[in-house]
Amino acid sequence: MNSKEVLIFDIQSEYGHFRKYNTTTSPLTYSIPTRTAIAGILGAILGMERELRDGVYPEKAEPVQEFFSKDRSDIAVQIMRPVKKENIGFNLINTKMSFYDLTKAGRTQIEFELVKDVHYRIFLTMDNKSKFKELSERIIHKRHHFTPYLGLAQFTTLVDFVQITNAQHVPGSCDFVEIITAVNMSKLQGEPPVEFQKEFFYSANNMPIAMNRDREVLEYSEVLIEKNGNPLKVKVSDYYTIEGVGNILFL
């Protein structure tokens, strides 16, 4: 079987917000960080250069979303603590009153939906082995270049190293297999592709999977989770297994 070297680490915070793309005045959140949000967290830890302005990067700087593109890295997310959500009002600047003179703008309160007491486990593989080593060392020794946060700057996150190990590739079959991570439903096969259990709490959302340097979404996919972090029984074209950990599916 083919194998990949995998970095496993945990991210935890009191709150997080991973904004759904189709909400405006009262922002809703996904239950797990999107693949694109995780790429942003990894870029912050590495200290990758940010935009000077929309779509314009420093000379020779590589955008985070391109560096962690699907053809150069693999990312999977496991729910380690049951998903809880809470609505909190934020005082924001009211740009409807005055966009250019913020002293006249005033304030407005917008209610945000947040995930609360979050704890996720991230599985990462990278083609760039030197950056993989650097990222691993930064996480192990907690030497983050920029402070990582979960969606909003006030939600700083703890990043804890778990292990570096190998994941073995397993071809899919006609049988159900237990997957401990969120499942990209485009990788399901068979009929039925999911074995639902009545005591579990399932959720599926259309999530961004890939972006370009201009933050335009290149790919959306339906992503299935079990809100308490229980494994999903699915039929998939292929997956990876980690000894002592379980079966994972990259987004």
GROMACS elastic network, one bead per residue, 0.5 to 0.9 nm:
[ bonds ]
;  ai    aj funct       b0    kb
    1   168     6  0.62297   500
    1   169     6  0.57889   500
    1   170     6  0.69165   500
    1   171     6  0.89391   500
    2   167     6  0.84664   500
    2   168     6  0.58847   500
    2   169     6  0.52523   500
    2   170     6  0.80915   500
    3   166     6  0.62281   500
    3   167     6  0.53229   500
    3   169     6  0.56375   500
    3   240     6  0.81787   500
    4   125     6  0.68293   500
    4   126     6  0.88255   500
    4   165     6  0.84021   500
    4   166     6  0.54809   500
    4   167     6  0.52311   500
    4   168     6  0.66253   500
    4   169     6  0.78491   500
    4   240     6  0.87816   500
    5   124     6  0.83888   500
    5   125     6  0.61632   500
    5   126     6  0.81581   500
    5   164     6  0.70620   500
    5   165     6  0.57916   500
    5   167     6  0.63664   500
    6   123     6  0.63010   500
    6   124     6  0.54047   500
    6   126     6  0.81511   500
    6   163     6  0.82837   500
    6   164     6  0.56156   500
    6   165     6  0.53755   500
    6   166     6  0.56320   500
    6   167     6  0.64554   500
    7   122     6  0.79834   500
    7   123     6  0.58124   500
    7   124     6  0.51312   500
    7   125     6  0.64710   500
    7   132     6  0.81704   500
    7   136     6  0.69496   500
    7   161     6  0.83458   500
    7   162     6  0.79594   500
    7   163     6  0.62682   500
    7   165     6  0.67543   500
    7   166     6  0.86943   500
    8   121     6  0.69892   500
    8   122     6  0.56612   500
    8   124     6  0.65109   500
    8   160     6  0.89940   500
    8   161     6  0.66427   500
    8   162     6  0.53766   500
    8   163     6  0.53247   500
    8   164     6  0.60726   500
    8   165     6  0.79409   500
    9   120     6  0.85743   500
    9   121     6  0.57919   500
    9   122     6  0.54404   500
    9   123     6  0.69203   500
    9   124     6  0.86101   500
    9   139     6  0.79274   500
    9   159     6  0.68616   500
    9   160     6  0.55238   500
    9   163     6  0.69623   500
    9   164     6  0.88295   500
   10    80     6  0.87938   500
   10   119     6  0.69547   500
   10   120     6  0.56829   500
   10   122     6  0.60376   500
   10   158     6  0.78264   500
   10   159     6  0.56478   500
   10   160     6  0.50561   500
   10   161     6  0.64760   500
   10   162     6  0.69093   500
   11   118     6  0.79216   500
   11   119     6  0.57928   500
   11   120     6  0.54451   500
   11   121     6  0.64394   500
   11   122     6  0.75877   500
   11   150     6  0.88333   500
   11   157     6  0.61732   500
   11   158     6  0.55450   500
   11   160     6  0.65331   500
   12    15     6  0.85430   500
   12   117     6  0.74368   500
   12   118     6  0.54481   500
   12   120     6  0.65860   500
   12   121     6  0.88832   500
   12   150     6  0.87990   500
   12   156     6  0.87401   500
   12   157     6  0.54379   500
   12   158     6  0.51472   500
   12   159     6  0.67621   500
   12   160     6  0.83857   500
   13    16     6  0.68253   500
   13   116     6  0.78803   500
   13   117     6  0.60413   500
   13   118     6  0.54772   500
   13   119     6  0.68914   500
   13   149     6  0.83700   500
   13   150     6  0.75967   500
   13   155     6  0.67246   500
   13   156     6  0.66420   500
   13   158     6  0.63580   500
   14   115     6  0.84014   500
   14   116     6  0.57792   500
   14   118     6  0.62570   500
   14   119     6  0.89406   500
   14   155     6  0.72780   500
   14   156     6  0.85820   500
   14   157     6  0.81626   500
   15    85     6  0.89550   500
   15   114     6  0.63278   500
   15   115     6  0.55859   500
   15   117     6  0.58353   500
   15   118     6  0.63613   500
   15   150     6  0.75951   500
   15   155     6  0.59747   500
   15   156     6  0.86019   500
   15   157     6  0.88184   500
   16    29     6  0.84166   500
   16    33     6  0.85303   500
   16   114     6  0.57316   500
   16   115     6  0.52006   500
   16   116     6  0.66239   500
   16   117     6  0.82816   500
   16   118     6  0.70010   500
   16   149     6  0.80361   500
   16   151     6  0.60155   500
   16   152     6  0.71433   500
   16   155     6  0.60431   500
   16   156     6  0.86380   500
   16   157     6  0.87366   500
   17    27     6  0.88921   500
   17    28     6  0.80063   500
   17    29     6  0.54993   500
   17    30     6  0.74471   500
   17    31     6  0.86409   500
   17    32     6  0.89785   500
   17    33     6  0.81516   500
   17   112     6  0.82015   500
   17   113     6  0.72567   500
   17   114     6  0.51167   500
   17   115     6  0.62404   500
   17   150     6  0.62282   500
   17   152     6  0.64216   500
   17   155     6  0.82541   500
   18    28     6  0.79042   500
   18    30     6  0.54058   500
   18    31     6  0.77044   500
   18    32     6  0.73471   500
   18    33     6  0.58374   500
   18    34     6  0.70703   500
   18    37     6  0.74667   500
   18   114     6  0.80575   500
   18   115     6  0.84480   500
   18   150     6  0.72927   500
   18   151     6  0.53502   500
   18   152     6  0.83478   500
   19    22     6  0.85931   500
   19    23     6  0.76600   500
   19    27     6  0.62647   500
   19    28     6  0.57670   500
   19    30     6  0.63889   500
   19   113     6  0.87054   500
   19   151     6  0.75339   500
   20    23     6  0.58577   500
   20    24     6  0.88215   500
   20    27     6  0.70654   500
   20    28     6  0.57020   500
   20    29     6  0.53629   500
   20    30     6  0.60651   500
   20   206     6  0.88500   500
   20   207     6  0.77829   500
   21    24     6  0.81677   500
   21    27     6  0.88733   500
   21    28     6  0.87759   500
   21   207     6  0.81982   500
   21   208     6  0.83339   500
   22    27     6  0.87260   500
   22    28     6  0.86921   500
   23    26     6  0.66419   500
   23    27     6  0.53242   500
   23    28     6  0.62636   500
   23    29     6  0.89277   500
   24    27     6  0.56384   500
   24    28     6  0.84164   500
   25   110     6  0.71428   500
   25   111     6  0.82425   500
   25   112     6  0.89893   500
   26   110     6  0.63813   500
   26   111     6  0.55908   500
   26   112     6  0.58777   500
   26   113     6  0.76255   500
   27   110     6  0.83612   500
   27   111     6  0.72267   500
   27   112     6  0.52168   500
   27   113     6  0.62129   500
   27   114     6  0.89496   500
   28   112     6  0.64600   500
   28   114     6  0.74171   500
   29    32     6  0.84049   500
   29    85     6  0.86871   500
   29   112     6  0.81742   500
   29   113     6  0.58753   500
   29   114     6  0.61424   500
   29   115     6  0.71779   500
   30    33     6  0.68075   500
   30    34     6  0.76847   500
   30   114     6  0.86956   500
   30   115     6  0.80476   500
   30   205     6  0.76113   500
   30   207     6  0.81547   500
   31    83     6  0.65021   500
   31    84     6  0.82419   500
   31    85     6  0.81703   500
   31   114     6  0.87743   500
   31   115     6  0.65559   500
   31   203     6  0.86466   500
   31   205     6  0.89757   500
   31   225     6  0.85814   500
   31   227     6  0.79201   500
   32    77     6  0.76924   500
   32    78     6  0.86269   500
   32    79     6  0.75904   500
   32    83     6  0.83856   500
   32   115     6  0.83769   500
   32   118     6  0.88111   500
   32   120     6  0.77898   500
   32   182     6  0.85844   500
   32   225     6  0.86636   500
   33    36     6  0.80170   500
   33    37     6  0.58635   500
   33    38     6  0.64143   500
   33    77     6  0.79648   500
   33   120     6  0.85716   500
   33   150     6  0.78306   500
   33   151     6  0.83027   500
   34    37     6  0.50885   500
   34    38     6  0.63676   500
   34    39     6  0.86887   500
   34    77     6  0.88371   500
   34   207     6  0.65829   500
   34   208     6  0.65805   500
   34   209     6  0.69898   500
   35    38     6  0.52002   500
   35    39     6  0.63291   500
   35    40     6  0.88283   500
   35    75     6  0.68283   500
   35    76     6  0.80124   500
   35    77     6  0.84870   500
   35   207     6  0.84020   500
   35   208     6  0.71144   500
   35   209     6  0.55003   500
   35   210     6  0.73907   500
   35   251     6  0.70089   500
   36    39     6  0.50489   500
   36    40     6  0.64380   500
   36    41     6  0.89172   500
   36    65     6  0.68016   500
   36    68     6  0.85677   500
   36    69     6  0.89894   500
   36   208     6  0.68832   500
   36   209     6  0.62325   500
   36   210     6  0.63692   500
   36   211     6  0.70007   500
   37    40     6  0.50393   500
   37    41     6  0.64579   500
   37    42     6  0.88207   500
   37   150     6  0.79423   500
   37   151     6  0.72595   500
   38    41     6  0.50201   500
   38    42     6  0.62834   500
   38    43     6  0.85781   500
   38    75     6  0.81446   500
   38   122     6  0.84669   500
   38   150     6  0.87876   500
   39    42     6  0.51163   500
   39    43     6  0.61442   500
   39    44     6  0.86860   500
   39    64     6  0.65414   500
   39    65     6  0.63949   500
   39    67     6  0.85601   500
   39    68     6  0.60634   500
   39    69     6  0.85836   500
   39    75     6  0.86554   500
   40    43     6  0.50139   500
   40    44     6  0.62395   500
   40    45     6  0.87730   500
   40    64     6  0.64765   500
   40    65     6  0.74598   500
   40   148     6  0.83927   500
   41    44     6  0.51463   500
   41    45     6  0.64130   500
   41    46     6  0.87936   500
   41   147     6  0.86792   500
   41   148     6  0.54507   500
   41   149     6  0.69028   500
   41   150     6  0.78308   500
   42    45     6  0.51782   500
   42    46     6  0.63055   500
   42    47     6  0.85555   500
   42    48     6  0.87415   500
   42    64     6  0.82952   500
   42    68     6  0.86836   500
   42   135     6  0.77372   500
   42   148     6  0.80052   500
   43    46     6  0.51243   500
   43    47     6  0.59365   500
   43    48     6  0.51720   500
   43    49     6  0.81957   500
   43    50     6  0.89389   500
   43    63     6  0.88596   500
   43    64     6  0.57701   500
   43    65     6  0.87259   500
   43    67     6  0.87739   500
   43    68     6  0.86597   500
   43   146     6  0.85215   500
   43   148     6  0.88116   500
   44    48     6  0.62638   500
   44    49     6  0.86088   500
   44    50     6  0.89788   500
   44    64     6  0.89835   500
   44   144     6  0.72364   500
   44   145     6  0.63765   500
   44   147     6  0.66086   500
   44   148     6  0.58118   500
   44   149     6  0.88185   500
   45    48     6  0.79405   500
   45   135     6  0.71671   500
   45   138     6  0.71254   500
   45   139     6  0.77198   500
   45   142     6  0.89204   500
   45   143     6  0.76672   500
   45   145     6  0.51610   500
   45   146     6  0.56757   500
   45   147     6  0.70168   500
   45   148     6  0.65115   500
   46   131     6  0.83127   500
   46   134     6  0.76728   500
   46   135     6  0.61816   500
   46   138     6  0.75795   500
   46   144     6  0.66882   500
   46   145     6  0.58227   500
   46   146     6  0.76192   500
   47    50     6  0.86384   500
   47   144     6  0.75107   500
   47   146     6  0.58397   500
   48    61     6  0.76950   500
   48    62     6  0.77450   500
   48    63     6  0.77620   500
   48    64     6  0.68959   500
   48   145     6  0.84846   500
   48   146     6  0.88312   500
   49    52     6  0.87952   500
   49    57     6  0.74667   500
   49    58     6  0.71088   500
   49    61     6  0.61927   500
   49    62     6  0.75658   500
   49    63     6  0.74880   500
   49    64     6  0.82030   500
   50    53     6  0.86743   500
   50    56     6  0.89745   500
   50    57     6  0.66798   500
   50    58     6  0.78604   500
   50    61     6  0.83614   500
   50    63     6  0.74361   500
   50    64     6  0.81956   500
   51    54     6  0.64241   500
   51    55     6  0.65980   500
   51    56     6  0.55965   500
   51    58     6  0.71045   500
   51    63     6  0.80910   500
   52    55     6  0.79873   500
   52    56     6  0.56378   500
   52    57     6  0.55031   500
   52    58     6  0.66797   500
   53    56     6  0.53283   500
   53    57     6  0.73229   500
   54    57     6  0.83671   500
   54   214     6  0.70240   500
   54   215     6  0.88377   500
   55   213     6  0.62655   500
   55   215     6  0.78990   500
   56   213     6  0.86723   500
   56   214     6  0.84703   500
   57    60     6  0.80562   500
   57    61     6  0.61840   500
   57    62     6  0.77466   500
   57    63     6  0.74511   500
   57   213     6  0.89746   500
   58    61     6  0.54050   500
   58    62     6  0.85717   500
   59    62     6  0.87596   500
   62    65     6  0.85692   500
   62    66     6  0.69591   500
   62    67     6  0.65149   500
   62   213     6  0.86765   500
   63    66     6  0.54242   500
   63    67     6  0.62589   500
   63    68     6  0.87806   500
   63   212     6  0.82415   500
   63   213     6  0.57771   500
   64    67     6  0.50444   500
   64    68     6  0.61522   500
   64    69     6  0.83427   500
   64   213     6  0.78705   500
   65    68     6  0.53102   500
   65    69     6  0.58188   500
   65   210     6  0.73398   500
   65   211     6  0.59464   500
   65   212     6  0.61632   500
   65   213     6  0.64948   500
   65   215     6  0.81594   500
   66    70     6  0.86641   500
   66    72     6  0.85974   500
   66   210     6  0.87724   500
   66   211     6  0.76162   500
   66   212     6  0.63421   500
   66   213     6  0.66856   500
   67    72     6  0.71251   500
   67    73     6  0.82227   500
   68    71     6  0.81239   500
   68    72     6  0.60781   500
   68    73     6  0.55208   500
   68    74     6  0.80421   500
   68    75     6  0.89793   500
   68   126     6  0.79300   500
   69    72     6  0.54329   500
   69    73     6  0.60993   500
   69    74     6  0.82375   500
   69   210     6  0.67722   500
   69   211     6  0.80008   500
   69   212     6  0.87136   500
   70    73     6  0.53899   500
   70    74     6  0.61777   500
   70    75     6  0.83918   500
   70   209     6  0.84202   500
   70   210     6  0.72280   500
   70   251     6  0.86721   500
   71    74     6  0.79218   500
   71   127     6  0.86710   500
   72   125     6  0.84788   500
   72   126     6  0.60380   500
   72   127     6  0.54297   500
   72   128     6  0.76411   500
   73   124     6  0.71114   500
   73   125     6  0.53811   500
   73   127     6  0.61968   500
   73   128     6  0.84610   500
   74   123     6  0.78271   500
   74   124     6  0.55959   500
   74   125     6  0.50729   500
   74   126     6  0.66356   500
   74   250     6  0.59035   500
   74   251     6  0.72713   500
   75   122     6  0.70016   500
   75   123     6  0.55998   500
   75   125     6  0.68042   500
   75   249     6  0.85335   500
   75   250     6  0.53024   500
   75   251     6  0.59956   500
   76   121     6  0.82558   500
   76   122     6  0.58090   500
   76   124     6  0.67406   500
   76   181     6  0.63461   500
   76   182     6  0.69969   500
   76   183     6  0.86094   500
   76   248     6  0.70422   500
   76   249     6  0.62362   500
   76   251     6  0.56598   500
   77   120     6  0.66252   500
   77   121     6  0.57852   500
   77   123     6  0.64754   500
   77   180     6  0.86605   500
   77   181     6  0.53070   500
   77   182     6  0.57716   500
   77   183     6  0.88601   500
   77   248     6  0.86088   500
   77   249     6  0.85771   500
   77   250     6  0.78801   500
   77   251     6  0.80062   500
   78   119     6  0.88095   500
   78   120     6  0.56122   500
   78   122     6  0.64962   500
   78   123     6  0.82149   500
   78   180     6  0.62683   500
   78   182     6  0.61362   500
   78   225     6  0.89156   500
   78   229     6  0.70386   500
   78   248     6  0.85381   500
   79    82     6  0.70505   500
   79    83     6  0.77948   500
   79   118     6  0.85269   500
   79   119     6  0.66536   500
   79   121     6  0.65353   500
   79   180     6  0.82418   500
   79   181     6  0.70682   500
   79   182     6  0.78273   500
   79   225     6  0.83220   500
   79   226     6  0.82339   500
   79   227     6  0.75708   500
   79   228     6  0.72344   500
   79   230     6  0.81534   500
   80    83     6  0.89194   500
   80   118     6  0.81284   500
   80   119     6  0.53790   500
   80   120     6  0.52521   500
   80   121     6  0.65227   500
   80   228     6  0.79477   500
   80   229     6  0.59275   500
   81    84     6  0.88103   500
   81   117     6  0.78109   500
   81   118     6  0.65703   500
   81   119     6  0.55281   500
   81   120     6  0.72997   500
   81   227     6  0.85828   500
   81   228     6  0.65455   500
   81   229     6  0.65762   500
   82   117     6  0.87454   500
   82   118     6  0.80877   500
   82   119     6  0.84958   500
   82   226     6  0.88186   500
   82   227     6  0.57386   500
   82   229     6  0.61399   500
   83   115     6  0.68628   500
   83   116     6  0.73221   500
   83   117     6  0.80992   500
   83   118     6  0.71568   500
   83   119     6  0.88455   500
   83   226     6  0.89928   500
   83   227     6  0.53834   500
   83   228     6  0.62693   500
   83   229     6  0.81297   500
   84   114     6  0.83891   500
   84   115     6  0.56572   500
   84   116     6  0.53381   500
   84   117     6  0.72918   500
   84   118     6  0.79703   500
   84   227     6  0.85403   500
   85   113     6  0.67473   500
   85   114     6  0.54387   500
   85   116     6  0.54884   500
   85   117     6  0.89096   500
   86   112     6  0.83059   500
   86   113     6  0.57746   500
   86   114     6  0.53045   500
   86   115     6  0.64021   500
   86   116     6  0.65855   500
   87   111     6  0.63062   500
   87   112     6  0.55376   500
   87   114     6  0.60598   500
   87   115     6  0.88329   500
   88   110     6  0.83317   500
   88   111     6  0.54511   500
   88   112     6  0.54446   500
   88   113     6  0.65731   500
   88   114     6  0.73695   500
   89   109     6  0.60074   500
   89   110     6  0.53674   500
   89   112     6  0.60185   500
   89   113     6  0.87773   500
   90   108     6  0.82335   500
   90   109     6  0.54127   500
   90   110     6  0.53535   500
   90   111     6  0.61059   500
   90   112     6  0.70322   500
   91   107     6  0.63953   500
   91   108     6  0.57003   500
   91   110     6  0.65522   500
   91   111     6  0.88468   500
   92    95     6  0.89092   500
   92   106     6  0.86324   500
   92   107     6  0.56198   500
   92   108     6  0.53281   500
   92   109     6  0.59441   500
   92   110     6  0.70339   500
   93    96     6  0.88549   500
   93   102     6  0.75876   500
   93   105     6  0.64094   500
   93   106     6  0.60586   500
   93   108     6  0.60922   500
   93   109     6  0.85315   500
   94    97     6  0.60165   500
   94    98     6  0.74242   500
   94    99     6  0.81064   500
   94   102     6  0.84058   500
   94   105     6  0.53290   500
   94   106     6  0.55088   500
   94   108     6  0.53222   500
   94   109     6  0.86538   500
   95    98     6  0.50891   500
   95   100     6  0.80670   500
   95   101     6  0.87654   500
   95   102     6  0.74035   500
   95   104     6  0.89694   500
   95   105     6  0.55827   500
   95   106     6  0.78673   500
   95   107     6  0.84826   500
   96    99     6  0.64364   500
   96   105     6  0.72458   500
   97   102     6  0.87843   500
   97   104     6  0.69970   500
   97   106     6  0.70693   500
   98   101     6  0.56282   500
   98   102     6  0.63589   500
   98   103     6  0.83247   500
   98   104     6  0.59959   500
   98   106     6  0.82724   500
   99   102     6  0.65528   500
   99   104     6  0.87663   500
   99   105     6  0.69233   500
  100   104     6  0.88975   500
  100   105     6  0.84934   500
  101   104     6  0.57726   500
  101   105     6  0.66137   500
  102   106     6  0.74207   500
  103   106     6  0.71178   500
  115   118     6  0.65241   500
  121   162     6  0.87958   500
  121   181     6  0.87161   500
  123   248     6  0.84657   500
  123   250     6  0.81764   500
  124   132     6  0.89681   500
  124   250     6  0.87145   500
  125   132     6  0.77596   500
  126   129     6  0.66052   500
  126   131     6  0.80549   500
  126   132     6  0.60993   500
  127   131     6  0.88073   500
  127   132     6  0.79428   500
  128   131     6  0.55801   500
  128   132     6  0.61382   500
  128   133     6  0.87987   500
  129   133     6  0.61101   500
  129   134     6  0.85542   500
  130   133     6  0.51856   500
  130   134     6  0.62530   500
  130   135     6  0.86327   500
  131   135     6  0.59131   500
  131   136     6  0.83440   500
  132   135     6  0.52041   500
  132   136     6  0.60860   500
  132   137     6  0.86340   500
  133   136     6  0.50925   500
  133   137     6  0.61691   500
  133   138     6  0.85962   500
  134   137     6  0.51951   500
  134   138     6  0.61533   500
  134   139     6  0.86637   500
  135   138     6  0.51159   500
  135   139     6  0.62218   500
  135   140     6  0.85652   500
  135   144     6  0.88986   500
  136   139     6  0.52103   500
  136   140     6  0.60461   500
  136   141     6  0.85810   500
  136   161     6  0.79778   500
  136   164     6  0.82461   500
  137   141     6  0.59932   500
  137   142     6  0.79845   500
  137   143     6  0.79291   500
  138   141     6  0.53550   500
  138   142     6  0.54262   500
  138   144     6  0.59122   500
  138   145     6  0.83737   500
  139   143     6  0.65741   500
  139   144     6  0.70821   500
  139   159     6  0.67366   500
  139   160     6  0.67315   500
  139   161     6  0.59009   500
  140   143     6  0.79696   500
  140   159     6  0.88842   500
  140   160     6  0.72077   500
  140   161     6  0.53242   500
  140   162     6  0.85200   500
  141   144     6  0.85832   500
  141   161     6  0.86418   500
  142   159     6  0.75213   500
  142   160     6  0.79598   500
  142   161     6  0.87397   500
  143   146     6  0.89630   500
  144   147     6  0.62978   500
  144   148     6  0.76720   500
  145   148     6  0.88146   500
  147   153     6  0.88702   500
  147   156     6  0.69462   500
  147   157     6  0.80481   500
  148   153     6  0.82995   500
  148   155     6  0.86452   500
  148   156     6  0.59355   500
  148   157     6  0.59802   500
  148   158     6  0.81154   500
  148   159     6  0.82469   500
  149   152     6  0.64834   500
  149   153     6  0.58116   500
  149   154     6  0.72783   500
  149   155     6  0.52799   500
  149   157     6  0.50466   500
  149   158     6  0.85206   500
  150   153     6  0.73374   500
  150   154     6  0.84052   500
  150   155     6  0.55172   500
  150   156     6  0.63244   500
  150   157     6  0.63957   500
  151   154     6  0.86979   500
  151   155     6  0.71258   500
  151   156     6  0.89156   500
  152   155     6  0.56018   500
  152   156     6  0.80548   500
  153   156     6  0.65294   500
  161   164     6  0.86794   500
  165   242     6  0.77068   500
  165   243     6  0.88273   500
  166   241     6  0.86374   500
  166   242     6  0.65390   500
  166   243     6  0.82728   500
  167   240     6  0.56821   500
  167   241     6  0.53876   500
  167   243     6  0.77483   500
  167   247     6  0.88105   500
  167   248     6  0.87045   500
  168   239     6  0.84130   500
  168   240     6  0.52454   500
  168   241     6  0.52338   500
  168   242     6  0.64575   500
  168   243     6  0.86111   500
  169   238     6  0.73670   500
  169   239     6  0.60094   500
  169   241     6  0.65801   500
  170   238     6  0.57303   500
  170   239     6  0.54026   500
  170   240     6  0.56354   500
  170   241     6  0.70490   500
  171   236     6  0.85190   500
  171   237     6  0.65255   500
  171   239     6  0.66019   500
  171   240     6  0.85591   500
  172   175     6  0.81056   500
  172   177     6  0.87644   500
  172   189     6  0.89385   500
  172   235     6  0.71983   500
  172   236     6  0.54457   500
  172   239     6  0.68475   500
  173   176     6  0.78822   500
  173   177     6  0.87848   500
  173   235     6  0.71128   500
  173   236     6  0.72632   500
  173   237     6  0.70749   500
  173   238     6  0.79118   500
  174   189     6  0.83840   500
  174   190     6  0.69387   500
  174   235     6  0.65529   500
  174   236     6  0.83242   500
  175   234     6  0.81651   500
  175   235     6  0.62290   500
  175   236     6  0.88440   500
  176   193     6  0.80368   500
  176   194     6  0.77659   500
  176   195     6  0.75443   500
  176   233     6  0.56572   500
  176   234     6  0.50087   500
  176   236     6  0.80251   500
  177   232     6  0.78716   500
  177   233     6  0.53234   500
  177   234     6  0.55206   500
  177   235     6  0.62692   500
  177   236     6  0.79333   500
  177   247     6  0.80889   500
  178   231     6  0.56259   500
  178   232     6  0.53925   500
  178   234     6  0.65745   500
  178   235     6  0.88978   500
  178   246     6  0.81114   500
  178   247     6  0.66054   500
  178   248     6  0.86005   500
  179   182     6  0.77803   500
  179   183     6  0.76547   500
  179   230     6  0.88849   500
  179   231     6  0.52523   500
  179   232     6  0.51443   500
  179   233     6  0.63927   500
  179   234     6  0.72647   500
  179   239     6  0.84626   500
  179   246     6  0.72282   500
  179   248     6  0.53741   500
  179   249     6  0.67809   500
  180   183     6  0.87424   500
  180   229     6  0.75178   500
  180   230     6  0.68838   500
  180   232     6  0.64540   500
  180   245     6  0.87096   500
  180   246     6  0.64952   500
  180   247     6  0.60044   500
  180   248     6  0.57904   500
  180   249     6  0.80537   500
  181   225     6  0.76646   500
  181   229     6  0.81111   500
  181   230     6  0.88904   500
  181   231     6  0.71349   500
  181   232     6  0.78327   500
  181   247     6  0.78079   500
  181   248     6  0.54549   500
  181   249     6  0.62137   500
  181   250     6  0.80273   500
  182   223     6  0.65684   500
  182   224     6  0.58219   500
  182   225     6  0.50614   500
  182   226     6  0.79208   500
  182   229     6  0.89215   500
  182   231     6  0.88037   500
  182   232     6  0.81194   500
  182   248     6  0.82324   500
  182   249     6  0.71551   500
  182   250     6  0.81151   500
  182   251     6  0.75208   500
  183   186     6  0.85938   500
  183   187     6  0.78716   500
  183   188     6  0.84117   500
  183   222     6  0.84209   500
  183   223     6  0.54762   500
  183   224     6  0.50916   500
  183   225     6  0.66155   500
  183   232     6  0.79338   500
  183   234     6  0.86611   500
  183   248     6  0.85502   500
  183   249     6  0.62031   500
  183   250     6  0.75721   500
  183   251     6  0.67823   500
  184   187     6  0.59109   500
  184   188     6  0.76342   500
  184   221     6  0.65150   500
  184   222     6  0.61106   500
  184   224     6  0.65074   500
  184   249     6  0.76366   500
  184   250     6  0.75382   500
  184   251     6  0.53872   500
  185   188     6  0.52771   500
  185   189     6  0.87585   500
  185   193     6  0.89564   500
  185   204     6  0.88388   500
  185   221     6  0.70297   500
  185   222     6  0.55523   500
  185   223     6  0.57163   500
  185   224     6  0.66005   500
  185   236     6  0.88051   500
  186   189     6  0.83232   500
  186   221     6  0.67121   500
  186   222     6  0.71284   500
  186   223     6  0.84244   500
  187   235     6  0.85849   500
  187   236     6  0.57159   500
  187   237     6  0.61148   500
  187   238     6  0.79437   500
  187   249     6  0.88565   500
  188   193     6  0.58576   500
  188   194     6  0.80752   500
  188   234     6  0.70760   500
  188   235     6  0.57202   500
  188   237     6  0.64637   500
  189   192     6  0.79864   500
  189   193     6  0.54646   500
  189   194     6  0.89377   500
  189   234     6  0.83662   500
  189   235     6  0.55850   500
  189   236     6  0.53561   500
  189   237     6  0.63304   500
  190   193     6  0.50398   500
  190   194     6  0.87482   500
  190   235     6  0.63705   500
  190   236     6  0.79614   500
  191   194     6  0.80737   500
  191   235     6  0.85570   500
  192   195     6  0.72229   500
  192   234     6  0.86334   500
  192   235     6  0.81672   500
  193   233     6  0.85721   500
  193   234     6  0.55670   500
  193   235     6  0.51020   500
  193   236     6  0.75971   500
  194   232     6  0.77116   500
  194   233     6  0.59459   500
  194   235     6  0.65631   500
  195   232     6  0.77768   500
  195   233     6  0.54043   500
  195   234     6  0.62096   500
  195   235     6  0.86758   500
  196   199     6  0.89008   500
  196   200     6  0.77098   500
  196   202     6  0.83356   500
  196   232     6  0.80830   500
  196   233     6  0.73867   500
  196   234     6  0.89054   500
  197   200     6  0.56406   500
  197   201     6  0.85224   500
  197   233     6  0.89713   500
  198   201     6  0.79084   500
  200   226     6  0.67004   500
  200   227     6  0.78605   500
  200   228     6  0.77192   500
  200   230     6  0.77056   500
  201   225     6  0.84073   500
  201   226     6  0.54912   500
  201   227     6  0.55820   500
  201   228     6  0.70944   500
  202   224     6  0.71395   500
  202   225     6  0.57835   500
  202   227     6  0.60674   500
  202   228     6  0.87922   500
  203   223     6  0.81849   500
  203   224     6  0.57954   500
  203   225     6  0.54557   500
  203   226     6  0.63702   500
  203   227     6  0.69710   500
  204   222     6  0.61746   500
  204   223     6  0.53160   500
  204   225     6  0.63835   500
  204   226     6  0.88986   500
  205   221     6  0.79732   500
  205   222     6  0.52758   500
  205   223     6  0.54721   500
  205   224     6  0.68562   500
  205   225     6  0.88380   500
  206   220     6  0.62615   500
  206   221     6  0.53263   500
  206   223     6  0.63217   500
  207   219     6  0.85124   500
  207   220     6  0.53618   500
  207   221     6  0.55253   500
  207   222     6  0.61810   500
  207   223     6  0.66474   500
  208   211     6  0.75723   500
  208   217     6  0.63375   500
  208   218     6  0.78359   500
  208   219     6  0.59895   500
  208   221     6  0.66255   500
  208   222     6  0.89518   500
  209   217     6  0.76209   500
  209   218     6  0.75617   500
  209   219     6  0.53920   500
  209   220     6  0.54225   500
  209   221     6  0.66312   500
  209   251     6  0.71896   500
  210   216     6  0.85588   500
  210   217     6  0.58773   500
  210   218     6  0.52671   500
  210   219     6  0.51628   500
  210   220     6  0.73246   500
  211   214     6  0.77509   500
  211   215     6  0.54884   500
  211   216     6  0.54091   500
  211   218     6  0.51611   500
  211   219     6  0.72083   500
  212   215     6  0.53250   500
  212   216     6  0.55853   500
  212   217     6  0.66828   500
  212   218     6  0.67817   500
  213   216     6  0.73913   500
  214   217     6  0.87969   500
  215   218     6  0.88896   500
  217   220     6  0.73039   500
  221   251     6  0.87886   500
  223   251     6  0.80935   500
  224   232     6  0.85368   500
  225   228     6  0.86878   500
  225   229     6  0.75253   500
  225   230     6  0.85312   500
  225   231     6  0.86373   500
  225   232     6  0.74569   500
  226   229     6  0.54146   500
  226   230     6  0.57979   500
  226   231     6  0.72256   500
  226   232     6  0.69416   500
  227   230     6  0.75093   500
  229   232     6  0.88107   500
  235   238     6  0.86753   500
  236   239     6  0.70684   500
  236   249     6  0.89164   500
  238   249     6  0.81539   500
  239   247     6  0.69555   500
  239   248     6  0.62269   500
  239   249     6  0.53472   500
  239   250     6  0.78034   500
  240   246     6  0.85632   500
  240   247     6  0.56992   500
  240   248     6  0.53837   500
  240   249     6  0.63880   500
  240   250     6  0.83283   500
  241   245     6  0.77983   500
  241   246     6  0.56894   500
  241   248     6  0.60777   500
  241   249     6  0.87550   500
  242   245     6  0.53326   500
  242   246     6  0.53622   500
  242   247     6  0.62413   500
  242   248     6  0.77338   500
  243   246     6  0.64450   500
  243   247     6  0.86189   500
  245   248     6  0.89092   500
